[in-house]
Amino acid sequence: MCIMNTASYCIDEECNVEDEEALTARLQEQRDILALRIAEMETMTRRLQAKSHRKHMAMKSHDMEAVESMMRSIENVIWIEVSR
């Protein structure tokens, strides 16, 4: 029987004190394991989001450099045309 079903049974019906204590300890242990796992998942999520943000910013920076380069080229062409 699943631990949750067993706990529900003990809540609704009668279980001996030792079984209730064992279930309580087991549920707390499982909760602690899940809390650690959730913390690991949150850390990984934040790390992936940070990496994605850095890549996005790098792409924007690269795009801005390309735009600035293009603007300089246009300015040079205009300067050459005006100078003639």
C-alpha positions in Angstrom: 0.0 0.0 0.0 1.2 3.5 -0.9 2.5 5.5 2.1 -0.1 8.2 1.5 -2.9 5.6 1.4 -1.6 4.1 4.5 -1.5 7.5 6.2 -5.0 8.2 5.1 -6.2 4.9 6.4 -4.6 5.6 9.8 -6.2 9.0 9.9 -9.7 7.6 9.1 -9.4 4.3 10.9 -7.4 3.0 13.8 -3.7 2.3 13.6 -1.5 1.5 16.5 0.8 4.2 17.9 4.0 2.6 16.6 2.5 2.5 13.0 1.5 6.2 13.3 4.9 7.2 14.5 6.6 5.2 11.8 4.4 6.7 9.1 5.0 10.2 10.5 8.8 9.7 10.4 8.6 8.2 6.9 6.5 11.1 5.6 8.8 13.7 7.2 11.8 11.9 5.6 10.1 11.9 2.2 9.2 15.6 2.7 12.9 16.4 3.4 14.0 14.5 0.4 11.5 16.3 -1.8 12.5 19.7 -0.4 16.1 19.0 -1.3 15.1 17.9 -4.8 13.0 21.0 -5.2 15.9 23.2 -4.1 18.1 21.5 -6.6 15.6 22.1 -9.4 15.2 25.7 -8.4 19.0 26.2 -8.5 19.2 24.6 -11.9 16.3 26.7 -13.2 18.0 29.9 -12.0 21.3 28.8 -13.6 19.7 28.0 -16.9 17.7 31.3 -16.9 20.9 33.2 -16.1 22.8 31.5 -18.9 19.9 32.2 -21.3 19.9 35.8 -20.2 23.6 36.1 -20.8 23.3 34.6 -24.3 20.4 36.9 -25.1 22.4 39.9 -23.9 25.4 38.8 -25.9 23.2 38.5 -29.0 21.9 42.0 -28.4 25.4 43.3 -28.0 26.4 41.6 -31.2 23.4 43.0 -33.0 24.2 46.5 -31.7 27.8 46.2 -32.9 26.5 45.2 -36.3 24.2 48.2 -36.4 26.9 50.6 -35.2 29.2 49.2 -37.9 26.6 49.7 -40.5 25.9 53.3 -39.3 29.6 54.1 -39.5 29.7 52.7 -43.1 26.7 54.8 -44.0 28.3 57.9 -42.4 31.5 57.2 -44.4 29.6 56.9 -47.6 27.6 60.1 -46.9 30.9 61.9 -45.9 32.5 60.8 -49.2 29.5 62.0 -51.2 29.4 65.3 -49.4 33.1 65.8 -49.8 32.9 65.5 -53.6 
